């Protein structure tokens, strides 16, 4: 099972790694196989594919003298499995999403952050300075954020979608030209919100109801994919795809007919973070990386080059107006207020979600 923020499949990540290695990566590396050797002049990070690029790594190396090796994962669960299998001592920086921070804290995997060594926390939007998933940013620093919503072709669809309900209302028109995320919590969460329930419902009756509604929609769904919808949306083979806002922001410039909305009934608000594992081989370098990523000039580059919304208020104010006003990157407060972060579920509820997901995706 793949879950939230698994936005690149392993094959895509491998392609990125291959491309990077052929483009003169001398100061930094991106790899899809875990690193096993360490040195004091090297910083090993474990990150989402697409969260670093050559320019970013080379600049850090030029400023600090530290060579960066970036291993990539394609889901929070794959990352956690690697860490629990003995990889915790392999990395000094890891990029978990907000709900995985909670889980890793509960498992005793993360070091408490020394805020006296961090510069830039005061530059964050107030809502990111004391997040519910990690009060007082004790274990994590937010790096990027966004929403889950719908990207659609405004020219080919007879009417523009506004809510999750429209997937069911227009399923005949969308038939086999619709994709949903390959993510149990997001897909089940969307169905739950459509019914007026929480993304994080633990009520078996509500969860069953959400599953039954998805069964009704199943025939119209071409596939469950977190990334493969992109080229299909660009050329018009798909009419609508469930996606992450950052991905939509990256794809929309490729086709002027593409638009993105966050459903009015509510969606998920995801936050990806930086953490230091307790057994980090280079904690000093880890703090250098955190401070580097918090710098407004670096944060603005990440928004402009990699299409991720920054939690830095100072960096946000330095962005061009067109980016500040892009709702796919920075949704209005009304949308944020109506969104939920994904929270860890009790084991028995997670197992229930997984059973329904297996039935839905294998049907």
N, C-alpha and C positions, 0 to 999 in steps of 0.2 A: 504493500500500500504506500502511495506517495501522498504527502500532505503539503500544507500551505508553504508557499514560496519556493516550491520545487519547480522553478520556471524554466529550467533548461534540463532536458533529458541527458543521460550520460553520453549519448552519441554526439549531441550538440556540444557538450562540454569538451569532449575529446577533440572535436573539430576546432574549437577555439584554442585549445592547448597546442594542437598541431600547427595552427596558423601562427600563433604567437611565437613558437619556437623557431619558426622559419623567418622571422622578421627582425632578427638582431637583438633578441632578449639576452643582453649580457649582464645587466645590473639587476634584473629580476626575472623570475620564472613563474609560469603558471603551469601547474601539473594536475592531472586527474588521478594519479596514484600517490598514496601518502608518502611523505618524506620520512626518512629514518636516520639521517645523519645530521648532527648539529655542530655549530661553532659559534663563538661569542660575537663574531662579526656578521652573523646571519639572523634574520628574523623570519620565523616560519609562521604563516597565517593560514587559517582554514576559513574559506569564504565562499559565497555564492559566485557562480560563474557570472561574469558581466559586471562585477563590483570593482574590479581593478583593470587598469590598462597600462600599456607600456610607459606612457608619459608620467602617470602617477607614480609608478614604482621607481622609475629613473630619477624623478625629482626627489623622492624620499632618500634614495641612496646618495645622491649628490649632496644633500643637506646634512645627512647623519653619518655617512660612511657605512651604513648597514645594508647589506644585500638582502633582498626580500625574496622568499620562495613562497608562492601562493598555491596551495592545494585547493581544489574546488569540490564542493558537494552540491547535490541537486535536490536535497530535501533536508529539513531539520532532523528527521528520523534517521536518515543515512549518516548525518554528522554525529548524532548522539551514539549510534551503534559503533561507529569508529572510535569515538572517545572512550566508550565503556569497554571496548575490546583491547584497551591498552594504549590508545592514541592520545590520552590526555597529556602525556609528557612530551608529545611531538610538537606542540604548538604553543606560541606565546600570545596569539590573538585568535579568537573565534568569533564568527558572525551569527549568532542565533537570533531567531525571531522572538518577539516578546513572550509568547506562551512557553517557548522552550527555555528562556531564561529562568522562569519560575520552576520548571522541571529540573533544570541543572542545579539550581540552588538547593532544591529539596534533596537532590542526590549527593550534595556536598562536593560538587565538581568545580565550583568557581571561587576565586579569591575575592575578598572584599577589596574594593578600590580605595586607594589612598588619594582623597580629593586634593590634598596639598600638592600632589604631583601632576595634577591635571589643570590645564589652562583652557578655558573656553566654555565651561559648563554654564557660566552666567550669561553666555551669549544665546542660549537656547530659548525657544518659545517657552513661556511659563508652563504650558501643559506638558512639556517634555522634561521639565526639571525635577518633577516629583511624580513619576508615573505610577499608576496603580499596580502594574505588574512587578515593579521594583522600587518600592518607596525610597525616596532620597537618592535614587541612582546608586544604591549601595554596591551592586555587582555589575552594572552595565551602563554603557553610554549609548544613547540613540544615535544612529548613523543616517537612516533614511526611513521614509514612511510613505504610506499611500492607502488607497482604498481598493476594494474589489468591486467590479462593475461590469458593464456591457459595452463592447465596441461593436458598431454596426455600420452598414453601408446605407447612408441616407438617400442615395439615389435609387437603389434597388428595392428598398423596403417601402411598402405603401404608406406606412405611418411610423413615426419615430417612437421607439420604446421609452417608457418612463419608469417602469417598475418590473420586478420579477414576474408579476402577474402576466405581463405581456408575452412571456415565453409560452404560457399555456393558451392565452387568448389567440395568438397568431401562429400556433404550432403547425397548422396546415400550410401556411405560406413558408414557414421556416423549415419545413420537412427536409431532413438530411443536409441542411445547410446551416446548422447550428452546432456549436461545440460548447461543452462545459469544461471547467477545470478538472484536471486529474488530481483531485484533492477532496477527500471525504468531508473534512470539516467545512470547507467553503461551499461545496454543493449542497450538503445537508443543511448547512447554515442558511443558505439562500432560501431553500424550501421552508425552513422553519420561520424565517422572517416574513416570508410571503403570507404565512398563516397567522402572523401576529405574535410569534414566539421568539425567544432569545436564540441567537446563534449558539449559545452555550447551554442550551436546555439539557437537563438531566432527567426529564420526565419521559419514561418509556412510551407513554401513550402519544405524546407530542412527537417524539422521534419517529414512531411508527407511522403516524399520520403524514409527516414530512416525506418519509420513504414512499408511501403509497402514492402521493402526488407526483413524485419523480417517476414512478413506474408508468403513470399515465402519459408522461412526457417522453419516455424512453424511445419510442419509435421515431421521434423527430430529431433525435440527437445523432449527429454524424459520428462523433467520437468524444472521448474524455481526454483532453490534452491541455497541457499548460503552455506549450510553446508552438506546436506545429500549425496552429491556426494562423500564424502571422502571414506567410506567403499566400495562403488561401484567401485571407481577407483582402490583401493588397490587390490581387488579380480579380476579385469578385466571385470566386467560387463559393465562399461562405457569405451569408447575409449578416450573421451575428455570432459573436463569441463572448463567453464569460472570460474575463481576464483581470490582471492586475493593472492599476492605473499607470504605473511606470512603463509597463510594456506597451500600453495603448499610446502613451505620449511618444514613445520611440517609433511606433509604426505609423501613426496618423500622417506625418509629413510625406509618406510614400504614396498616399492616395487622398486627394482633397475631398472625397466623398465620405471618408471615415470619420465618425464622431464617437465620443465616449460619454457615458452617463453613469452616475452612481444611483442605483434604484431609490426611489423616494421613500419606500417603506423601511429602508435601512440596509446596511451592509456591514462588512468587516473593515476595520481600520487596522492595518498591519504596520508593525514597526520592526525594523531590523537593527541590531545592536552590535556593539563591540564589547567583548568580555575577555578577562584574563583567567585561564584555568589555574587551579591551585599549583599544579606541577609545571607551570610554564618554564621553559629552559632559559628564557631571556626576558624577565619582567621589566628590566630597565628599557629595553628596546620596545616592549609592548606599550609602555607609557609614552615613548616618543611617537609611536604610530598613532595612538589615540589623540595626542596633542596636534599632530600633523593633520589628521582627518577633521579635527574640530576647527581648524583655522578657517576663517571666512573665505579667504582666497582659494583654498583647496575645495571647500564645500561648494562654492559657486561653480567651479570647474566640473565637479561631479554632476551637478544639475545640468549644466550645459552640454557635457560630453556623454554622460551615461544615462540621462533622463530619470534621475531619482530625486524626489523631493527632499530638501534638507530640513532638519529640525532646528537649524540655526537661524534665529531672527535676524542677526547681524548680516549673515550671508544672504538671506532672503531679500533684505533691503538693497543689496548690491546687485541683484539680478536685473536684467532688462525687463521693462514693463510687460512685454509680451509673455515672458515666462512667469512673472508674478501673477498675471491674470489668466494663466492657463488652468482651467478647472480640472484637467486631467492630472496635473501636477499638484496644484494647491486648491483643493475643493473649498467651497465656502463654509463658514462656521456652522451653518444650518445642516450641512451634510455630515460634518464631523460629529456634531452633537447627536445625530441620529444613527451613528455607527457604533459598533462594538469591537473591542479587541477579542481575539480568540483566546480562551482560557483553557488550561488543562482540565480534563474530565476524570472522574473516578474510573478505576480500571474496568469495572463492570459495564459502565456506560461506553467507554472506549471500545470494548469488545462488541457491544450492541451496534455501535456505528459501523464497525468493521464488518460485521455479518451482513448488514444491509448493503454496505458498499460493494461487497463481493457479489451479492445477488444482482445488484443494479448494473455493475460494469461487465459482468459475465453473461448478462441476459441478451 
